[in-house]
Amino acid sequence: MLSSLASPSSVTDSHLHPEQAALAQQAQRLTTGQAAHILGVSQRTLTRMLDRGLIPYSRPQTQGYRFLYLEDVLAYKRQRDQETRRNLEGMRESAAQAGSYDVDYSQYLSQFKD
């Protein structure tokens, strides 16, 4: 379903008629369910994230539904993934400094051998 969406660069880099550009931008619009799926979170969790202002969204006045743009969702995902990688690297460094990787488990593991 998402593979049929126009990529952000194809919308901004192409020379589209204004009406075509508006339609292409509309194709990038996601429901909260689609965005939650991309991020790997529940729709309720995504709603809480939107309420906290973590990802921009729009809400047409005629509807109560929230819509997000694919570009914003992917930017948030990249930022979140980079932060996760930094945190994991920090944890690895702390474990190495504490000597956690220097433990000899052979005696412990030997008790489980036949």
KOLTIMI-298755 format. One record per residue: z, x, y of N, C-alpha, C, O, CB in turn; residue in three letters; residue number from 1. Coordinates in nm, 2 decimals, padded with zeros to 4 digits, m for minus. Glycine has a CB too. Example, Ala and Ser with C-alpha at 12.3 -4.5 7.8 and 13.67 -1.06 7.14 Angstrom:
REM residues 2
[[00.78,01.32,m00.57],[00.78,01.23,m00.45],[00.78,01.32,m00.33],[00.85,01.42,m00.33],[00.90,01.13,m00.45],'ala',1],
[[00.71,01.28,m00.22],[00.71,01.37,m00.11],[00.79,01.29,00.00],[00.80,01.34,00.11],[00.57,01.41,m00.06],'ser',2],
//
This chain:
REM residues 114
[[00.00,00.08,m00.12],[00.00,00.00,00.00],[00.00,00.09,00.12],[m00.08,00.06,00.22],[00.12,m00.09,00.00],'met',1],
[[00.09,00.19,00.13],[00.09,00.27,00.25],[m00.02,00.37,00.26],[m00.05,00.42,00.37],[00.22,00.35,00.24],'leu',2],
[[m00.09,00.39,00.15],[m00.21,00.49,00.15],[m00.32,00.43,00.23],[m00.41,00.50,00.28],[m00.25,00.52,00.01],'ser',3],
[[m00.32,00.30,00.25],[m00.43,00.24,00.33],[m00.40,00.24,00.48],[m00.49,00.21,00.56],[m00.45,00.09,00.29],'ser',4],
[[m00.28,00.29,00.52],[m00.25,00.30,00.66],[m00.32,00.42,00.72],[m00.34,00.52,00.66],[m00.10,00.31,00.68],'leu',5],
[[m00.36,00.40,00.85],[m00.42,00.52,00.92],[m00.31,00.62,00.95],[m00.20,00.58,00.98],[m00.48,00.47,01.05],'ala',6],
[[m00.35,00.75,00.94],[m00.25,00.85,00.98],[m00.24,00.86,01.13],[m00.34,00.82,01.20],[m00.29,00.99,00.92],'ser',7],
[[m00.12,00.90,01.18],[m00.11,00.91,01.33],[m00.21,00.99,01.40],[m00.26,00.96,01.50],[00.03,00.96,01.36],'pro',8],
[[m00.25,01.10,01.33],[m00.35,01.19,01.40],[m00.49,01.12,01.40],[m00.56,01.15,01.50],[m00.36,01.32,01.32],'ser',9],
[[m00.52,01.04,01.30],[m00.65,00.98,01.31],[m00.66,00.88,01.42],[m00.77,00.85,01.47],[m00.68,00.91,01.17],'ser',10],
[[m00.55,00.82,01.46],[m00.55,00.72,01.56],[m00.56,00.79,01.70],[m00.63,00.75,01.78],[m00.42,00.63,01.56],'val',11],
[[m00.49,00.90,01.72],[m00.48,00.96,01.85],[m00.60,01.06,01.87],[m00.64,01.08,01.98],[m00.35,01.04,01.86],'thr',12],
[[m00.65,01.12,01.76],[m00.76,01.21,01.78],[m00.90,01.15,01.78],[m00.99,01.22,01.83],[m00.75,01.31,01.67],'asp',13],
[[m00.91,01.03,01.73],[m01.05,00.97,01.73],[m01.08,00.91,01.86],[m00.99,00.88,01.94],[m01.06,00.87,01.61],'ser',14],
[[m01.21,00.88,01.87],[m01.26,00.82,02.00],[m01.29,00.67,01.96],[m01.40,00.63,01.94],[m01.38,00.89,02.05],'his',15],
[[m01.19,00.59,01.96],[m01.20,00.45,01.92],[m01.21,00.36,02.05],[m01.15,00.40,02.15],[m01.08,00.41,01.84],'leu',16],
[[m01.28,00.26,02.03],[m01.28,00.15,02.13],[m01.14,00.10,02.15],[m01.06,00.10,02.05],[m01.38,00.03,02.10],'his',17],
[[m01.09,00.06,02.27],[m00.95,00.02,02.28],[m00.90,m00.08,02.18],[m00.79,m00.08,02.14],[m00.93,m00.03,02.42],'pro',18],
[[m00.99,m00.18,02.15],[m00.95,m00.28,02.05],[m00.94,m00.22,01.91],[m00.85,m00.26,01.84],[m01.06,m00.39,02.05],'glu',19],
[[m01.02,m00.12,01.88],[m01.01,m00.06,01.75],[m00.88,00.03,01.74],[m00.81,00.03,01.64],[m01.13,00.03,01.72],'gln',20],
[[m00.85,00.09,01.85],[m00.73,00.17,01.86],[m00.61,00.08,01.84],[m00.51,00.12,01.77],[m00.72,00.25,01.99],'ala',21],
[[m00.61,m00.03,01.90],[m00.49,m00.12,01.89],[m00.48,m00.17,01.75],[m00.37,m00.18,01.70],[m00.51,m00.25,01.99],'ala',22],
[[m00.59,m00.20,01.68],[m00.59,m00.24,01.54],[m00.54,m00.13,01.45],[m00.46,m00.15,01.36],[m00.72,m00.29,01.49],'leu',23],
[[m00.58,00.00,01.48],[m00.54,00.11,01.40],[m00.39,00.13,01.42],[m00.31,00.16,01.32],[m00.61,00.24,01.44],'ala',24],
[[m00.34,00.12,01.54],[m00.20,00.13,01.57],[m00.12,00.02,01.50],[m00.01,00.05,01.44],[m00.17,00.13,01.72],'gln',25],
[[m00.17,m00.10,01.49],[m00.11,m00.21,01.43],[m00.10,m00.18,01.28],[00.00,m00.22,01.21],[m00.19,m00.34,01.45],'gln',26],
[[m00.20,m00.11,01.22],[m00.19,m00.08,01.08],[m00.08,00.02,01.05],[m00.04,00.03,00.93],[m00.33,m00.02,01.03],'ala',27],
[[m00.03,00.10,01.14],[00.08,00.19,01.12],[00.21,00.13,01.13],[00.31,00.19,01.10],[00.07,00.30,01.23],'gln',28],
[[00.22,00.00,01.17],[00.34,m00.07,01.18],[00.40,m00.11,01.04],[00.32,m00.16,00.96],[00.32,m00.20,01.27],'arg',29],
[[00.53,m00.08,01.02],[00.59,m00.11,00.89],[00.70,m00.21,00.91],[00.76,m00.23,01.01],[00.65,00.02,00.84],'leu',30],
[[00.72,m00.28,00.80],[00.84,m00.37,00.79],[00.96,m00.28,00.76],[00.94,m00.17,00.73],[00.82,m00.49,00.69],'thr',31],
[[01.08,m00.34,00.77],[01.20,m00.27,00.74],[01.20,m00.24,00.59],[01.25,m00.13,00.55],[01.32,m00.35,00.78],'thr',32],
[[01.14,m00.33,00.51],[01.14,m00.30,00.37],[01.05,m00.18,00.33],[01.09,m00.10,00.25],[01.09,m00.42,00.29],'gly',33],
[[00.93,m00.17,00.40],[00.84,m00.06,00.37],[00.91,00.07,00.42],[00.90,00.17,00.35],[00.71,m00.08,00.45],'gln',34],
[[00.97,00.07,00.54],[01.03,00.19,00.59],[01.15,00.23,00.50],[01.17,00.35,00.48],[01.08,00.16,00.74],'ala',35],
[[01.23,00.14,00.46],[01.34,00.17,00.37],[01.29,00.24,00.24],[01.35,00.33,00.19],[01.42,00.04,00.33],'ala',36],
[[01.18,00.19,00.19],[01.12,00.24,00.07],[01.08,00.39,00.09],[01.10,00.48,00.01],[01.00,00.16,00.02],'his',37],
[[01.02,00.42,00.20],[00.97,00.55,00.24],[01.09,00.65,00.24],[01.09,00.76,00.20],[00.89,00.55,00.37],'ile',38],
[[01.20,00.60,00.30],[01.32,00.68,00.32],[01.41,00.68,00.20],[01.50,00.77,00.19],[01.40,00.63,00.44],'leu',39],
[[01.39,00.60,00.10],[01.47,00.60,m00.02],[01.61,00.54,00.01],[01.71,00.58,m00.05],[01.48,00.74,m00.07],'gly',40],
[[01.62,00.44,00.10],[01.74,00.38,00.13],[01.72,00.23,00.11],[01.61,00.18,00.10],[01.80,00.41,00.27],'val',41],
[[01.84,00.15,00.11],[01.82,00.01,00.10],[01.78,m00.05,00.24],[01.80,00.02,00.34],[01.96,m00.06,00.05],'ser',42],
[[01.73,m00.17,00.24],[01.69,m00.23,00.36],[01.81,m00.25,00.45],[01.80,m00.24,00.57],[01.62,m00.37,00.34],'gln',43],
[[01.93,m00.28,00.39],[02.05,m00.30,00.47],[02.09,m00.17,00.54],[02.13,m00.16,00.66],[02.17,m00.35,00.39],'arg',44],
[[02.08,m00.06,00.46],[02.12,00.07,00.52],[02.02,00.11,00.64],[02.06,00.16,00.74],[02.11,00.18,00.41],'thr',45],
[[01.89,00.08,00.62],[01.80,00.10,00.72],[01.83,00.02,00.85],[01.83,00.07,00.96],[01.65,00.07,00.68],'leu',46],
[[01.87,m00.10,00.83],[01.91,m00.19,00.94],[02.03,m00.13,01.02],[02.03,m00.13,01.14],[01.95,m00.33,00.89],'thr',47],
[[02.12,m00.08,00.94],[02.24,m00.01,01.01],[02.19,00.11,01.09],[02.24,00.14,01.20],[02.34,00.03,00.91],'arg',48],
[[02.10,00.19,01.03],[02.04,00.31,01.10],[01.97,00.26,01.23],[01.98,00.33,01.33],[01.94,00.38,01.01],'met',49],
[[01.90,00.15,01.22],[01.83,00.10,01.34],[01.93,00.06,01.45],[01.92,00.09,01.57],[01.74,m00.02,01.31],'leu',50],
[[02.04,m00.01,01.40],[02.14,m00.05,01.50],[02.21,00.07,01.56],[02.25,00.06,01.68],[02.25,m00.14,01.42],'asp',51],
[[02.22,00.18,01.49],[02.28,00.30,01.55],[02.18,00.38,01.64],[02.22,00.48,01.70],[02.33,00.39,01.44],'arg',52],
[[02.05,00.34,01.64],[01.95,00.40,01.73],[01.89,00.53,01.66],[01.84,00.61,01.74],[02.01,00.44,01.85],'gly',53],
[[01.90,00.54,01.53],[01.85,00.66,01.47],[01.70,00.67,01.46],[01.64,00.77,01.46],[01.91,00.68,01.33],'leu',54],
[[01.64,00.55,01.46],[01.49,00.54,01.45],[01.45,00.43,01.55],[01.51,00.32,01.55],[01.44,00.51,01.30],'ile',55],
[[01.35,00.46,01.63],[01.30,00.35,01.72],[01.23,00.24,01.64],[01.17,00.26,01.54],[01.21,00.41,01.83],'pro',56],
[[01.24,00.12,01.70],[01.17,00.00,01.64],[01.14,m00.09,01.75],[01.18,m00.08,01.86],[01.26,m00.07,01.53],'tyr',57],
[[01.05,m00.19,01.71],[01.02,m00.30,01.80],[01.05,m00.43,01.74],[01.05,m00.44,01.62],[00.87,m00.29,01.85],'ser',58],
[[01.08,m00.52,01.82],[01.11,m00.66,01.78],[01.04,m00.76,01.87],[01.08,m00.78,01.98],[01.27,m00.69,01.77],'arg',59],
[[00.92,m00.81,01.82],[00.85,m00.91,01.91],[00.94,m01.02,01.94],[01.02,m01.07,01.86],[00.72,m00.96,01.84],'pro',60],
[[00.92,m01.07,02.06],[01.01,m01.18,02.11],[00.99,m01.31,02.03],[01.09,m01.39,02.02],[00.99,m01.21,02.26],'gln',61],
[[00.88,m01.33,01.98],[00.85,m01.45,01.91],[00.91,m01.45,01.76],[00.92,m01.55,01.70],[00.70,m01.48,01.90],'thr',62],
[[00.95,m01.33,01.72],[01.00,m01.32,01.58],[01.13,m01.24,01.58],[01.15,m01.17,01.67],[00.90,m01.25,01.49],'gln',63],
[[01.21,m01.26,01.48],[01.33,m01.19,01.47],[01.32,m01.06,01.39],[01.42,m00.99,01.37],[01.44,m01.28,01.41],'gly',64],
[[01.20,m01.04,01.33],[01.18,m00.92,01.25],[01.17,m00.80,01.33],[01.12,m00.80,01.44],[01.06,m00.94,01.16],'tyr',65],
[[01.21,m00.69,01.27],[01.20,m00.56,01.33],[01.08,m00.48,01.27],[01.06,m00.50,01.15],[01.33,m00.47,01.32],'arg',66],
[[01.01,m00.41,01.35],[00.90,m00.33,01.30],[00.91,m00.19,01.34],[00.97,m00.16,01.45],[00.76,m00.39,01.35],'phe',67],
[[00.87,m00.10,01.25],[00.88,00.04,01.28],[00.74,00.10,01.27],[00.65,00.05,01.21],[00.98,00.12,01.19],'leu',68],
[[00.72,00.21,01.34],[00.60,00.28,01.33],[00.61,00.39,01.22],[00.71,00.47,01.22],[00.55,00.34,01.46],'tyr',69],
[[00.50,00.41,01.14],[00.50,00.51,01.04],[00.53,00.65,01.09],[00.61,00.72,01.03],[00.36,00.51,00.97],'leu',70],
[[00.48,00.68,01.20],[00.50,00.81,01.27],[00.65,00.83,01.29],[00.70,00.94,01.27],[00.42,00.82,01.40],'glu',71],
[[00.72,00.73,01.34],[00.87,00.75,01.37],[00.95,00.76,01.24],[01.04,00.84,01.24],[00.92,00.62,01.45],'asp',72],
[[00.91,00.68,01.14],[00.98,00.69,01.01],[00.96,00.83,00.95],[01.06,00.89,00.90],[00.93,00.58,00.91],'val',73],
[[00.84,00.88,00.95],[00.81,01.01,00.89],[00.88,01.12,00.97],[00.92,01.22,00.91],[00.66,01.04,00.88],'leu',74],
[[00.89,01.11,01.10],[00.95,01.21,01.19],[01.10,01.21,01.15],[01.16,01.32,01.14],[00.93,01.18,01.34],'ala',75],
[[01.16,01.09,01.14],[01.31,01.09,01.10],[01.33,01.15,00.96],[01.42,01.22,00.94],[01.36,00.94,01.10],'tyr',76],
[[01.24,01.12,00.87],[01.25,01.17,00.73],[01.24,01.33,00.73],[01.32,01.39,00.66],[01.14,01.11,00.64],'lys',77],
[[01.15,01.38,00.81],[01.13,01.53,00.82],[01.26,01.59,00.88],[01.31,01.69,00.83],[01.01,01.57,00.91],'arg',78],
[[01.32,01.53,00.98],[01.44,01.58,01.04],[01.56,01.57,00.95],[01.63,01.66,00.93],[01.47,01.49,01.17],'gln',79],
[[01.57,01.46,00.88],[01.68,01.44,00.78],[01.66,01.54,00.67],[01.76,01.60,00.62],[01.67,01.30,00.72],'arg',80],
[[01.54,01.57,00.62],[01.52,01.66,00.51],[01.55,01.80,00.55],[01.61,01.88,00.48],[01.38,01.65,00.46],'asp',81],
[[01.51,01.84,00.67],[01.54,01.97,00.73],[01.69,01.99,00.74],[01.75,02.10,00.70],[01.48,01.99,00.86],'gln',82],
[[01.76,01.89,00.79],[01.91,01.90,00.80],[01.98,01.92,00.66],[02.07,01.99,00.65],[01.96,01.78,00.87],'glu',83],
[[01.93,01.84,00.57],[01.98,01.85,00.43],[01.96,01.99,00.38],[02.05,02.05,00.32],[01.91,01.75,00.34],'thr',84],
[[01.84,02.05,00.39],[01.81,02.19,00.35],[01.91,02.29,00.41],[01.96,02.38,00.35],[01.67,02.22,00.37],'arg',85],
[[01.93,02.27,00.55],[02.02,02.36,00.62],[02.16,02.35,00.56],[02.23,02.45,00.54],[02.02,02.33,00.77],'arg',86],
[[02.21,02.23,00.54],[02.34,02.21,00.49],[02.36,02.27,00.35],[02.46,02.33,00.32],[02.37,02.06,00.48],'asn',87],
[[02.26,02.25,00.26],[02.26,02.31,00.13],[02.26,02.46,00.13],[02.33,02.52,00.05],[02.14,02.26,00.04],'leu',88],
[[02.18,02.52,00.22],[02.18,02.66,00.23],[02.32,02.71,00.27],[02.36,02.82,00.23],[02.07,02.71,00.33],'glu',89],
[[02.38,02.64,00.37],[02.51,02.68,00.41],[02.61,02.67,00.30],[02.70,02.76,00.29],[02.56,02.59,00.53],'gly',90],
[[02.60,02.57,00.22],[02.69,02.56,00.10],[02.67,02.67,00.00],[02.76,02.73,m00.06],[02.67,02.42,00.03],'met',91],
[[02.54,02.71,m00.02],[02.51,02.82,m00.11],[02.57,02.95,m00.06],[02.63,03.03,m00.14],[02.36,02.84,m00.13],'arg',92],
[[02.55,02.97,00.07],[02.61,03.10,00.13],[02.76,03.10,00.12],[02.82,03.20,00.09],[02.57,03.11,00.28],'glu',93],
[[02.83,02.99,00.14],[02.97,02.98,00.13],[03.02,03.01,m00.02],[03.11,03.08,m00.04],[03.03,02.85,00.17],'ser',94],
[[02.94,02.95,m00.11],[02.98,02.97,m00.25],[02.96,03.12,m00.29],[03.04,03.17,m00.37],[02.89,02.88,m00.34],'ala',95],
[[02.85,03.18,m00.24],[02.83,03.32,m00.27],[02.94,03.41,m00.21],[02.98,03.50,m00.28],[02.69,03.36,m00.22],'ala',96],
[[02.98,03.38,m00.09],[03.08,03.46,m00.02],[03.21,03.44,m00.09],[03.30,03.53,m00.10],[03.09,03.42,00.12],'gln',97],
[[03.24,03.32,m00.15],[03.36,03.30,m00.22],[03.36,03.35,m00.36],[03.46,03.35,m00.43],[03.39,03.15,m00.22],'ala',98],
[[03.25,03.41,m00.40],[03.24,03.46,m00.54],[03.22,03.36,m00.65],[03.24,03.39,m00.76],[03.36,03.54,m00.57],'gly',99],
[[03.18,03.24,m00.61],[03.16,03.13,m00.71],[03.05,03.16,m00.81],[03.05,03.11,m00.92],[03.13,03.00,m00.64],'ser',100],
[[02.95,03.25,m00.77],[02.84,03.28,m00.86],[02.88,03.40,m00.95],[02.80,03.44,m01.04],[02.72,03.31,m00.78],'tyr',101],
[[02.99,03.46,m00.93],[03.03,03.58,m01.00],[03.12,03.55,m01.12],[03.16,03.64,m01.19],[03.10,03.68,m00.91],'asp',102],
[[03.15,03.43,m01.15],[03.23,03.39,m01.26],[03.16,03.41,m01.39],[03.05,03.37,m01.40],[03.28,03.24,m01.24],'val',103],
[[03.23,03.47,m01.49],[03.18,03.48,m01.62],[03.22,03.36,m01.71],[03.34,03.35,m01.74],[03.23,03.62,m01.69],'asp',104],
[[03.12,03.28,m01.75],[03.15,03.16,m01.82],[03.14,03.18,m01.97],[03.15,03.09,m02.05],[03.06,03.05,m01.78],'tyr',105],
[[03.11,03.31,m02.02],[03.08,03.33,m02.16],[03.20,03.29,m02.25],[03.19,03.23,m02.35],[03.05,03.47,m02.19],'ser',106],
[[03.33,03.33,m02.21],[03.44,03.29,m02.29],[03.46,03.14,m02.29],[03.49,03.08,m02.40],[03.57,03.36,m02.23],'gln',107],
[[03.44,03.07,m02.18],[03.46,02.93,m02.18],[03.35,02.86,m02.27],[03.39,02.77,m02.35],[03.44,02.88,m02.03],'tyr',108],
[[03.23,02.91,m02.26],[03.12,02.85,m02.34],[03.13,02.88,m02.49],[03.08,02.80,m02.57],[02.99,02.90,m02.29],'leu',109],
[[03.20,02.99,m02.52],[03.21,03.03,m02.66],[03.29,02.93,m02.74],[03.27,02.91,m02.86],[03.28,03.17,m02.68],'ser',110],
[[03.38,02.86,m02.68],[03.46,02.76,m02.75],[03.38,02.64,m02.80],[03.43,02.56,m02.88],[03.57,02.71,m02.66],'gln',111],
[[03.26,02.62,m02.75],[03.18,02.51,m02.78],[03.07,02.54,m02.89],[03.00,02.45,m02.94],[03.11,02.45,m02.66],'phe',112],
[[03.07,02.67,m02.93],[02.97,02.71,m03.03],[03.03,02.67,m03.17],[03.15,02.66,m03.19],[02.95,02.86,m03.03],'lys',113],
[[02.93,02.65,m03.26],[02.97,02.61,m03.40],[03.05,02.70,m03.47],[03.09,02.68,m03.58],[02.85,02.59,m03.48],'asp',114],
//
